[in-house]
């Protein structure tokens, strides 16, 4: 019987280990299975296809036609002469204008912008996964603390009940211990429910089945980074700034496109060929076949551009206005980025200092509780004092965990803001 129990425990441990997820494994899983990433890939493929085919405006247009004819009178009078014909004709034409360059350039810019949008979507999913992962670690460790607090309260109640049965403690102390113990049960259950609900959302983000068992690998205590965080401006690659730069490039291309429309000539070349043959019915003589081929070249020069009040000139001015507006937005966005980075660094510094204080507070609260418990067992402290000491210890531990999570998220969001890989600013391992 003991052997069966040992084997069961070993298999349970192996199963748990197989399903243990590190944060990096969770990120890779989300990149492969997340719906948002898959949808973004479809959009990126579309703009890549548009870029690859952006030259298609110069594709030649071709047409082929065939015809035949026979006089209606010949259908009723087979004795009379008649002439019928059949023919084949073909046409090929090619058009070329200055807008071809701007069309191809617009497709290229759209692709680069679309690629950045896709990368942003992937990075957004990664940020969400990392924040959710560390949030679940916090909830999991909070459950452990709450369960430990509940176990302490239960032990106090059982000890007090035993003392009461021995006549060494008053009934009011037993009732107080019982109320304190049972009041903590809903807190533990609530923490478990929150964890399970958030874990289900996390599984969905990763593309996992909701009934699949998952164990998180890691501890918040191992992720505390109290080193100074600095940002080198040379390494800042803000996505919002890049997107505005692509918009500016697109606006400049639009100005050029409007100028081409107003001033640039367009060329057209075409080839036409036809072969018309004849045949006759009932003792007739067919005319000679008619064949023809022609090549034509034409150039169209717009004159609207020479008129300052023309619609095409207005379109050029409107495109220039859009470009100026985007350039102003870019300058403002650079200032916003600098302000955001400075604010994030101050918040991280504040959180680090708060963690140092809360680490010391946990040590003090632990020592206070140990001394109070020892004094209570000697009868030198009352039950309320012991309960207050236990509550203070729990609050100090939970507060430290919460501040650690705040620091981790602040660092992750700063890395996301300045466009560097997650983990560059780092956590202690």
C-alpha positions as CSV (number, residue, x, y, z in Angstrom):
1,X,0.0,0.0,0.0
2,X,2.8,2.4,0.9
3,X,4.5,1.6,-2.5
4,X,1.3,2.7,-4.4
5,X,1.2,5.9,-2.4
6,X,4.8,6.7,-3.2
7,X,4.3,5.9,-6.9
8,X,1.2,8.2,-7.0
9,X,3.1,11.0,-5.4
10,X,6.0,10.6,-7.9
11,X,3.6,10.7,-10.9
12,X,1.8,13.8,-9.5
13,X,5.2,15.5,-9.1
14,X,6.2,14.6,-12.7
15,X,2.8,15.9,-14.1
16,X,3.2,19.1,-12.1
17,X,6.8,19.6,-13.5
18,X,5.7,18.9,-17.1
19,X,3.0,21.7,-16.8
20,X,5.2,24.2,-15.0
21,X,5.5,27.4,-17.1
22,X,8.2,30.0,-17.0
23,X,7.3,33.5,-18.1
24,X,9.4,33.1,-21.3
25,X,7.7,29.9,-22.2
26,X,4.3,31.5,-21.6
27,X,5.3,34.4,-24.0
28,X,6.4,32.0,-26.7
29,X,3.2,30.1,-26.4
30,X,1.1,33.2,-26.7
31,X,3.0,34.3,-29.8
32,X,2.1,31.0,-31.5
33,X,-1.5,30.7,-30.3
34,X,-2.9,34.1,-29.4
35,X,-5.8,35.3,-31.6
36,X,-4.7,38.9,-31.8
37,X,-1.3,37.9,-33.1
38,X,-2.9,35.6,-35.7
39,X,-5.2,38.4,-36.9
40,X,-2.3,40.8,-37.1
41,X,-0.4,38.4,-39.3
42,X,-3.3,38.3,-41.7
43,X,-3.2,42.1,-42.0
44,X,0.6,42.1,-42.4
45,X,0.3,39.5,-45.2
46,X,-2.2,41.8,-47.0
47,X,0.1,44.8,-47.0
48,X,3.1,42.6,-48.0
49,X,1.1,41.4,-51.0
50,X,0.2,45.0,-51.9
51,X,3.8,46.0,-51.7
52,X,4.9,43.0,-53.9
53,X,2.3,44.0,-56.6
54,X,2.6,47.7,-56.4
55,X,4.1,47.9,-59.9
56,X,1.0,46.3,-61.5
57,X,-0.2,49.7,-62.8
58,X,2.3,49.2,-65.7
59,X,1.0,45.7,-66.5
60,X,0.0,45.7,-70.2
61,X,-3.7,45.4,-70.9
62,X,-4.6,43.0,-73.7
63,X,-7.8,42.0,-75.5
64,X,-8.6,39.5,-78.2
65,X,-11.8,39.3,-80.2
66,X,-13.2,37.1,-82.9
67,X,-16.2,37.6,-85.2
68,X,-18.0,36.1,-88.2
69,X,-20.9,37.3,-90.4
70,X,-23.2,35.8,-93.0
71,X,-26.0,37.7,-94.8
72,X,-29.5,36.9,-93.6
73,X,-30.9,36.6,-97.1
74,X,-28.6,33.7,-97.9
75,X,-30.2,31.6,-95.2
76,X,-33.5,31.5,-97.2
77,X,-32.1,31.6,-100.8
78,X,-29.4,29.1,-101.3
79,X,-29.3,29.8,-105.1
80,X,-28.0,33.4,-104.8
81,X,-24.5,34.5,-104.3
82,X,-23.5,35.8,-100.9
83,X,-20.3,36.9,-99.1
84,X,-19.5,35.9,-95.5
85,X,-16.5,36.8,-93.4
86,X,-14.7,35.9,-90.2
87,X,-12.1,37.9,-88.4
88,X,-9.7,38.0,-85.4
89,X,-8.3,41.1,-83.8
90,X,-6.0,41.8,-80.9
91,X,-4.9,44.9,-78.9
92,X,-2.1,45.5,-76.4
93,X,-1.5,48.8,-74.6
94,X,0.8,50.0,-71.8
95,X,0.5,53.2,-69.8
96,X,3.2,54.9,-67.8
97,X,3.0,58.0,-65.5
98,X,5.0,59.6,-62.8
99,X,2.5,58.4,-60.2
100,X,4.0,54.9,-60.6
101,X,6.9,55.8,-58.4
102,X,4.8,57.3,-55.7
103,X,2.4,54.3,-55.8
104,X,5.2,51.9,-55.3
105,X,6.7,54.1,-52.6
106,X,3.4,54.4,-50.8
107,X,3.1,50.6,-50.8
108,X,6.6,50.3,-49.4
109,X,5.8,52.7,-46.6
110,X,2.5,51.0,-45.9
111,X,4.3,47.7,-45.5
112,X,6.9,49.1,-43.2
113,X,4.2,50.8,-41.1
114,X,2.2,47.6,-41.1
115,X,5.2,45.5,-40.0
116,X,5.7,47.9,-37.1
117,X,2.0,47.7,-36.2
118,X,2.3,43.9,-36.2
119,X,5.4,44.0,-34.0
120,X,3.6,46.3,-31.7
121,X,0.7,43.9,-31.5
122,X,3.0,41.0,-30.6
123,X,4.8,43.2,-28.1
124,X,1.5,44.2,-26.5
125,X,0.5,40.6,-26.1
126,X,3.9,39.8,-24.6
127,X,3.5,42.7,-22.1
128,X,0.1,41.5,-21.2
129,X,1.3,37.9,-20.7
130,X,4.2,39.0,-18.5
131,X,2.0,41.3,-16.4
132,X,-0.6,38.6,-16.0
133,X,2.1,36.0,-15.2
134,X,3.6,38.1,-12.4
135,X,0.1,39.1,-11.2
136,X,-0.8,35.4,-10.9
137,X,2.5,34.8,-9.0
138,X,1.4,37.6,-6.6
139,X,-2.1,36.1,-6.2
140,X,-0.6,32.6,-5.7
141,X,1.8,33.9,-3.0
142,X,-1.0,35.9,-1.4
143,X,-3.0,32.7,-1.1
144,X,-0.1,31.1,0.7
145,X,0.1,34.0,3.1
146,X,-3.6,34.0,3.7
147,X,-3.7,30.3,4.3
148,X,-0.8,30.5,6.7
149,X,-2.6,33.3,8.5
150,X,-5.7,31.1,8.6
151,X,-3.7,28.1,10.0
152,X,-2.2,30.3,12.7
153,X,-5.7,31.5,13.7
154,X,-7.0,27.9,13.7
155,X,-4.1,26.8,15.9
156,X,-4.8,29.7,18.3
157,X,-8.4,28.7,18.5
158,X,-7.6,25.0,19.1
159,X,-5.0,25.9,21.8
160,X,-7.5,28.3,23.5
161,X,-10.2,25.7,23.3
162,X,-7.9,23.1,25.0
163,X,-7.0,25.7,27.7
164,X,-10.7,26.5,28.2
165,X,-11.5,22.8,28.6
166,X,-8.7,22.6,31.2
167,X,-10.2,25.6,33.0
168,X,-7.2,27.8,32.3
169,X,-9.0,30.3,29.9
170,X,-12.2,32.2,29.9
171,X,-15.0,31.5,27.5
172,X,-14.8,34.9,25.9
173,X,-11.2,34.3,24.8
174,X,-12.3,31.0,23.2
175,X,-15.2,32.7,21.4
176,X,-12.9,35.6,20.3
177,X,-10.4,33.1,18.9
178,X,-13.1,31.2,17.1
179,X,-14.5,34.4,15.5
180,X,-11.0,35.4,14.4
181,X,-10.4,32.0,12.9
182,X,-13.7,31.7,11.0
183,X,-13.6,35.3,9.8
184,X,-10.5,34.5,7.8
185,X,-12.0,31.6,5.8
186,X,-14.0,33.9,3.3
187,X,-10.8,35.9,2.7
188,X,-8.9,32.7,1.7
189,X,-11.8,31.5,-0.5
190,X,-12.0,34.9,-2.2
191,X,-8.3,34.9,-2.9
192,X,-8.5,31.4,-4.4
193,X,-11.5,32.3,-6.6
194,X,-9.8,35.4,-7.9
195,X,-6.7,33.4,-8.7
196,X,-8.7,30.7,-10.6
197,X,-10.6,33.3,-12.6
198,X,-7.4,35.2,-13.6
199,X,-5.7,31.9,-14.4
200,X,-8.5,31.0,-16.8
201,X,-8.1,34.3,-18.6
202,X,-4.3,33.7,-18.7
203,X,-4.9,30.3,-20.3
204,X,-7.1,31.8,-23.0
205,X,-4.5,34.4,-23.8
206,X,-1.9,31.5,-24.3
207,X,-4.4,29.6,-26.4
208,X,-4.6,26.7,-23.9
209,X,-7.6,24.6,-23.0
210,X,-9.3,26.0,-19.9
211,X,-9.3,22.6,-18.2
212,X,-5.6,22.1,-18.7
213,X,-3.5,22.1,-15.5
214,X,-0.8,24.8,-15.4
215,X,1.8,25.5,-12.7
216,X,3.6,28.8,-12.7
217,X,7.3,28.6,-12.3
218,X,8.9,31.5,-10.4
219,X,8.7,33.7,-7.3
220,X,8.2,37.4,-6.8
221,X,11.0,37.4,-4.2
222,X,13.5,36.4,-6.9
223,X,12.4,39.3,-9.2
224,X,13.1,42.2,-6.9
225,X,15.5,44.6,-8.7
226,X,16.8,47.3,-6.4
227,X,19.7,48.4,-8.7
228,X,19.6,51.8,-10.2
229,X,17.6,51.9,-13.5
230,X,18.9,54.2,-16.2
231,X,17.9,54.8,-19.8
232,X,20.3,55.6,-22.6
233,X,18.6,58.0,-25.1
234,X,20.5,56.3,-27.9
235,X,18.7,53.0,-27.2
236,X,15.2,54.6,-27.2
237,X,13.1,53.3,-30.1
238,X,9.6,54.5,-29.4
239,X,6.9,52.9,-31.5
240,X,4.7,56.0,-31.4
241,X,7.6,58.1,-32.8
242,X,8.3,55.5,-35.5
243,X,4.7,55.5,-36.6
244,X,4.7,59.2,-36.9
245,X,7.9,59.1,-38.9
246,X,6.2,56.6,-41.3
247,X,3.1,58.9,-41.5
248,X,5.5,61.8,-42.3
249,X,7.2,59.8,-45.0
250,X,3.7,58.9,-46.4
251,X,2.7,62.6,-46.3
252,X,5.8,63.6,-48.2
253,X,5.1,60.9,-50.8
254,X,1.5,62.2,-51.0
255,X,2.8,65.7,-51.8
256,X,5.0,64.3,-54.6
257,X,2.1,62.2,-55.9
258,X,-0.1,65.3,-56.1
259,X,2.7,67.2,-57.9
260,X,3.0,64.4,-60.4
261,X,-0.7,64.5,-61.0
262,X,-0.6,68.2,-61.6
263,X,2.6,68.5,-63.7
264,X,3.9,65.1,-64.9
265,X,3.0,63.8,-68.4
266,X,1.7,60.4,-68.9
267,X,2.7,58.1,-71.7
268,X,0.7,55.4,-73.5
269,X,1.8,52.9,-76.1
270,X,-0.6,50.5,-77.9
271,X,-0.4,47.8,-80.6
272,X,-3.5,46.9,-82.7
273,X,-3.7,43.9,-85.1
274,X,-6.5,42.4,-87.1
275,X,-7.0,39.7,-89.7
276,X,-10.3,39.7,-91.6
277,X,-10.9,36.9,-94.2
278,X,-13.7,36.2,-96.5
279,X,-15.5,33.3,-98.0
280,X,-18.5,33.0,-100.4
281,X,-21.4,30.7,-100.9
282,X,-22.8,29.4,-104.2
283,X,-20.5,30.3,-107.1
284,X,-19.2,33.5,-105.7
285,X,-15.8,35.0,-105.7
286,X,-14.3,36.0,-102.3
287,X,-12.6,39.3,-101.8
288,X,-9.0,39.4,-100.7
289,X,-8.3,39.0,-97.0
290,X,-7.7,42.2,-95.1
291,X,-4.9,42.4,-92.5
292,X,-3.7,45.4,-90.6
293,X,-1.4,46.3,-87.7
294,X,-0.7,49.6,-86.1
295,X,1.4,51.0,-83.3
296,X,0.5,54.3,-81.5
297,X,2.3,56.4,-79.0
298,X,0.7,59.2,-77.1
299,X,1.7,61.7,-74.4
300,X,-0.7,63.6,-72.2
301,X,0.5,66.7,-70.4
302,X,-1.9,68.2,-67.8
303,X,-2.2,72.0,-67.8
304,X,-4.1,72.3,-64.4
305,X,-0.8,72.7,-62.6
306,X,-0.1,76.1,-64.2
307,X,-3.3,77.5,-62.7
308,X,-2.8,78.5,-59.0
309,X,-6.5,78.1,-58.3
310,X,-6.9,74.7,-59.8
311,X,-8.2,71.7,-57.9
312,X,-4.9,69.9,-58.4
313,X,-2.9,72.8,-56.9
314,X,-5.3,72.9,-54.0
315,X,-4.7,69.2,-53.5
316,X,-0.9,69.9,-53.3
317,X,-1.4,72.6,-50.7
318,X,-3.7,70.3,-48.6
319,X,-1.0,67.6,-48.7
320,X,1.6,70.1,-47.5
321,X,-0.7,71.2,-44.6
322,X,-1.0,67.5,-43.6
323,X,2.8,67.2,-43.6
324,X,3.3,70.3,-41.4
325,X,0.7,69.0,-38.9
326,X,2.4,65.6,-38.7
327,X,5.8,67.3,-38.1
328,X,4.4,69.2,-35.2
329,X,2.9,66.0,-33.8
330,X,6.3,64.4,-34.0
331,X,8.0,67.1,-32.1
332,X,5.4,67.0,-29.4
333,X,5.5,63.2,-29.2
334,X,9.3,63.4,-28.6
335,X,8.7,65.7,-25.7
336,X,5.9,63.4,-24.3
337,X,8.3,60.5,-24.5
338,X,11.0,62.3,-22.6
339,X,8.5,63.3,-19.9
340,X,7.0,59.8,-19.7
341,X,10.5,58.2,-19.3
342,X,11.5,60.6,-16.6
343,X,8.2,60.0,-14.8
344,X,8.6,56.2,-15.1
345,X,12.2,56.4,-13.7
346,X,11.0,58.4,-10.7
347,X,8.2,56.0,-10.1
348,X,10.6,53.0,-10.2
349,X,13.0,54.8,-7.8
350,X,10.1,55.5,-5.4
351,X,9.0,51.8,-5.6
352,X,12.5,50.6,-4.9
353,X,12.8,52.8,-1.9
354,X,9.4,51.6,-0.7
355,X,10.4,48.0,-1.1
356,X,13.5,48.6,1.1
357,X,11.3,50.0,3.8
358,X,8.7,47.2,3.5
359,X,11.4,44.6,3.7
360,X,12.6,46.1,7.0
361,X,9.0,46.3,8.1
362,X,8.4,42.6,7.5
363,X,11.4,41.7,9.5
364,X,10.2,43.9,12.4
365,X,6.7,42.6,12.2
366,X,8.0,39.0,12.2
367,X,10.1,39.6,15.2
368,X,7.3,41.4,17.0
369,X,4.9,38.5,16.3
370,X,7.4,35.9,17.5
371,X,8.0,37.8,20.7
372,X,4.3,38.4,21.3
373,X,3.5,34.7,20.7
374,X,6.1,33.7,23.2
375,X,4.8,36.2,25.7
376,X,1.2,35.0,25.1
377,X,2.2,31.4,25.8
378,X,3.7,32.5,29.1
379,X,0.5,34.4,29.9
380,X,2.2,37.8,29.7
381,X,0.2,39.0,26.6
382,X,-3.5,38.7,25.9
383,X,-5.1,37.2,22.9
384,X,-6.0,40.5,21.2
385,X,-2.4,41.6,21.3
386,X,-1.3,38.4,19.7
387,X,-4.0,38.7,17.0
388,X,-3.0,42.2,16.3
389,X,0.7,41.2,15.9
390,X,-0.3,38.4,13.5
391,X,-2.4,40.8,11.4
392,X,0.4,43.3,11.3
393,X,2.8,40.6,10.0
394,X,0.3,39.5,7.4
395,X,-0.3,43.1,6.2
396,X,3.5,43.8,6.0
397,X,4.1,40.6,4.0
398,X,1.2,41.3,1.6
399,X,2.2,44.9,1.2
400,X,5.8,43.9,0.3
401,X,4.5,41.4,-2.4
402,X,2.2,44.1,-3.8
403,X,5.0,46.7,-4.0
404,X,7.2,44.1,-5.7
405,X,4.5,43.5,-8.3
406,X,4.2,47.3,-8.8
407,X,7.9,47.6,-9.4
408,X,8.0,44.7,-11.9
409,X,5.1,46.2,-13.9
410,X,6.7,49.7,-13.9
411,X,9.9,48.3,-15.3
412,X,8.0,46.2,-17.9
413,X,6.0,49.3,-19.0
414,X,9.2,51.4,-19.2
415,X,10.8,48.8,-21.5
416,X,7.7,48.8,-23.6
417,X,7.6,52.6,-23.9
418,X,11.2,53.0,-25.0
419,X,11.0,50.0,-27.4
420,X,13.7,47.7,-25.9
421,X,13.4,43.9,-25.4
422,X,11.7,42.9,-22.1
423,X,14.3,42.0,-19.6
424,X,16.9,44.6,-20.8
425,X,16.4,46.7,-17.6
426,X,16.2,43.3,-15.9
427,X,15.3,41.7,-12.6
428,X,17.5,39.9,-10.2
429,X,17.4,36.1,-10.8
